[in-house]
Amino acid sequence: MDFSTLLYEAIDTQNNHFKIPEDDHKNDREDPLITLALDVLKRDSEKVALLRLKGFERVDIERSSGKHSVVCRHWLKGMCMKGEFCDFLHQLVYSRMPPCKSVEKNSFCTDRLKGCCIFKHTGDDESTDFLGSKENKNDLDHSDDLSYKNDLEKFTHAFNSALLFAFPRIV
């Protein structure tokens, strides 16, 4: 069966369910939204057929690449012109965010250090933060040494080590 006939049958059953008069039912097929929905269904069925020809038997499985696997950069800015026909995801899902371009270009992201970068960074997982891995965090942990409030030498040492970590010397 063709998708258009299935859609028309679904419309017929909905119209019968809601008991729409027969005169209104004749105008449904001329409705531009219905023709647009038919075009979308036809296009999707053609894509499914092409994928099956290429050897993908199950096209309903979730993929790590392809349609709706990455968030649309233009949608994030509010500038996506494709709307429903866009091949990218139009939802904020952090695991599917596109990679940060500043990390790709400069190997660091200043927005991430500020905490305002929404893009995905390489090596991101919940066990790490911008300081690095858990081992590095333990090395820099000065929470037990809080007696430097009254001791100027300990304070300057802690302050200098924090500055060296934040701004490493370029050699």
N, C-alpha and C positions, 0 to 999 in steps of 0.2 A: 504494500500500500504506500501511496505517496504521502509525504508530510502535509501537503496542502489539504488533501482529503481528510486526513486525521484532524487537522486543525478545524476544518469546517464542521466535522462531526462533533468536535468538542464544543464549538460555538453553538451548534444545534442543540446539544444536550443541555448546555447552560441556558439557552433561550427557553427550552421546554421546562427546565427546572424553575426558572423565574417567571414563566408564562408571559413572555413578551409577545405582543400582537404580531401577526404574520407580516404586516406592512413594514414594521420596523426591522424585521429580520432580513428583508430583501436589501436594505440599505447597508447592512453590515459588511457585505463583500466589497462595497465601494469605499469603505472607510480606509483612509490612508494608513492608520495605525495597524490595521489588520494586514494590509498588503506589505507593510514594512516588516511585521512579525513573520509573515510568510517568506519574505526574502531572507531574513536572518536564519530561519529554520532551514531553508534550502541551502544557504551557504554553509551552515554547520554540517548538514548531511553530506555535502560535497567534500568538506574537509575530512569527515569521518571515513568516507569512501576512499579518499586518497591515502589516508594513513593506513587503512587496511590493505591497500594495494602495495604499500611499502613494507608491510610485514608486521605492523602493530595490530595485533588481534584485539587487545583490550585498550580502547582509547579513553575509558573512563577512569583509569588509574591516575593518581596524582604524580606529577613529574617534578623533577628539580629544575627543569628548563622547559621553555616553551610558553604557551599561552597562559597568562595569569600566574606566572611563577615569580615575577619580579614586580614590585610596585612601580607605577608609572611616574617618572620624574616630572613630567609636565603636569600631571594631576596634582602632585604635591604643591606645585606653584599655583594651581588653579587655572592652568592654561592648556589643558588637554582638549583638542578640538575634535577628537574622534568619538568621545563619549562611550556609548554602548559598544561601538565597533572597535575599540582599542584592544590591542592584543596584550596589554599589561594590566596588572591588578589595580583597582581603584579603591583600595582599603589600606588602612595603616596596620600592617602586620610587620613587626620589626624583623622577624626571621626572614622575611622576603624583601627587605629593603635593598635597593641597589647599592653597590659599593661606593664609598666616599671617593670623590675624584681628587680631593686634595691629598689624600693618603697615597693614591696612585701616582700623583705628580711629585709630591714633596716628601713622601714617606712619613709624614706626620700631619696631624689635623689640629689646628688651634681651636676650632670650634668644639672639638671633643674635650680638650682640656678645660674649656669654659663650661662644658656640660650641656651645650645646646646643639650639637650635631645629631641629626636624626638618621643619617645614613649608616650603612653597615661598614664596620672596619675589619680588616683582616685579623684573624685570630680572636675575634670576639666570642666570648662565652661568659657564663655567669661566674666562673671561678676567678676571672681576672678583672682588673679595673685598669685605669690609666697608669697606675704605678707598676703594673706588670703582674707577674705570677705571685702565688701565695708565698713562695720562698723569699722573693724580694721584699714583700710586705713585712715579713717577720724580721728580716735584716734591718729594716728601717724603723721598726717599732720602738718608740721611745716612751711608751705610756708608763712603764715602771719607773722611769727616771724623771719624775716630776719635781724633784728637789731643786731644780735649777732656778726656780722662782726667786729664791733668796741668794743663790750663788751666781755671781756674775760670770765666772769662768765657764761653768757648765752651760749657762744660757748662751754665751757667745759660741761655744763649741756646737751646741745643738742648732743654733741659728745658721752658722756657717755650713754645717753639714746639710741642712735643708736647702740652703742656697746653692751648694754644689750639686745637689741632686736635681733641683729645678732648673738651674742654668749651668750645665756642664761646660767646662773650659774647652774651647776649640783649639786643638793642637795641630 
